[in-house]
Amino acid sequence: MSFLRWTPSLLGFPLGGWLAFQLLGPVRNPLSAAIAGVLAGAVIGAAQWLALRPAVSWRWILGSTIGMSAGSALAAVATGSSTSVAALATTGLIAGACVGLAQGLAFMRGWRVAALWTATVSPAWALGWAITANVIVDADHGYIAFGSSGAVVVTVITALVLRRILGKRNHPAASPAATAGIGHAAGNQL
């Protein structure tokens, strides 16, 4: 998994957020957050799916959509749809946990991978919102997704973890026999 291949993820956040804002307006309550989350989550999920296929199925888009909708609504309840830096970071933490869990399950590689992905996406999204809140001057407009500045950081963090997740299954060097320098045939004889 190269960083270049993961760049659609970088584009998905501002594009999904912009599209949701243009079509639905600002996030002001849990209902508007849930609806905007559907649209932004679908765009983000589709962008990431393009980068990850064939390693993940269409379930990635579905999980991203559901996770973003539920997570954004929960975050709106928890923060009162506030746009302070702390509230936006909390929004990232909550929405990121929901999206991370749904996407982690879409990997279909077990609970450990799902937990790792959730533990990566949640704080990364909180950081993405904190960065965006300190860079853009109009965070109080009620956007559903962080902007490009936060997306750059989130994309780098998640790309590093994706290399670990996708590398374990796709590289024979991850097996104990290969790590010990023992060939496949020799490993079967031991």
N, C-alpha and C positions, 0 to 999 in steps of 0.2 A: 504494500500500500504506500504509494508515494504521496508526498504533499501536493504535487501538481494534480494528481488524480482526485484529491479530496477538495479541490477548489470550488466545485459547485456548491458545497456546503457554505462557503464564505458568501456566495452570491444569494443563497436562499434566504438568509435572515433579513437583509435589508429589502429584498424584493418582496418576500412574503409579508413583512411588516408594512411596507409602503402600499401594497395592493389592498391589504385589509383596511388600512386607514383611509384610502381613497374610496373604497366601496362602502365601508361601514361607519367610518368616523372614529372618534376617540373612544378608548376604553374608560368607562365611567362607573361600571358596576359589574357584578359577577355574570349577568346575562350577556352584556356586550362583550365581556372578556371571553366567554365561552364561544360565542359566535365568531368573533375575530380570530380566536384560537383555532377554530376549524379551518379557516381560510389560510392563515399564516402557517399552521402546522402542515397542511397539505402541500404548500409550496416548499417549505423547508424539507419536509420528508421526501418529496419528489426529487429535489435537487440532490439530496444525499443519496437517495436510491440510485440515481444515475451514476454516481461515483462508486457505489458499492456493489452494483450488480456484477456478476451473478452470485456474489457472496451472500446477499440477502434477497428475499422475495418481495413481492408487492406488499406484504404484511408490514414492511418498514414504513411505507407511506401511511397505511391505516393506523399503525401504532403512533406515529408522529402526530397525526391529525387528532386522534382521541386523547393522547397524552397532553398535547398543547391546549386543547379545549378544556379538559378537566383541570389541568395544572393552572391555567390562566384564571379560570373561575375561582379555584381555591385560593390563589394568590390575591385576587381582588377581594375576597372575603377577609383574608388575613390582614391585608394592608389598607382596606377601605378604598382601594384604587388610588392610593396616594402616589405621588410621583417624586417624593424625596429620594435622595440617593439610597438611604437605608431601605425604604420601601421597594425601590426598584431592584436592589440586590436581593431582598427577600422574595420578590416576584421571581427572579431568576432561579433562586434556590428551590422554590416550590415547583414552578413550572418545569424546570430542568430535571427535578426528581421524577416527575410524572412522565415526561418525555423519555428520559433516560431508562426508566423501567420498561416502558412499552417498547422502545427500540431494543433494549437489551434482551427482551423476550423474543423479539423478531430475529435476533441472531440465531436462535434455536441451537444454542451451544451450552445450555444448562444454566442453573441458578448462579453459579460463580461468575460467569461472564455477564449475566444480567446485573448482578450486584456491582461488579467492577464498572460496567458502563454507567449505571445509575450514579455511583460514587464519583464518576468523572464528569458527567454532564451537569449534574446539579451545581457543584461549586463553580464549574466553568461558566455556566450561564449566569450565576450570581456575579462573577467577575466581569463577564461581558456587559451586564447592565451597569455595574459600577463604573466601568470605563466609559461606556456610552453616556451615562448621566453626567460625567465630568467633561465630556468633549462637546456634546451638542448643547445648544443654548435653549432649546425648546422641548425638553423632556416632559414638561408639564402638559403637553398636548395630548397625552394618553395613548402612546403607541403600544402595540401588542408585542413587538419584538425589538431587541436592541439593534443598533445600526452597525455600519461597516467597521467602525473602530473596535467595538466589542466582538464583532464577528471574526475579525482577524485573530484575536487572541483565542477565542473559543475553537476556531478551526485548527490552530496549531496544537492546542492541548488535546483535542479529541483525535487529531491525526496521530499523535504519538501513542495514544492508547490503542487506536485501531491497528497500528502496526503490530502491537503485541497480540491483540485478539485474533487478527486474521493470520498472523505469522505462525501461531501455534499449530493451526490445523493444516496449513498449506505447505509447510516446510518439513521435510523428513528430519532435518537437523534437530528438531525439537524433541525427538524420541530419546530416551535414556541410552539406548544402544548407540545411536549416532553420536550423541554427546560424548560418550566414552570412547569413541573411535572404533567401535565394533561394527562391522558390516552387517547388513540385514541377515544374510545367510549364516554368518558366524554367530550372530545373536540368537538365532533359532537353535543352534547346536548346543549352546551353553545351557 
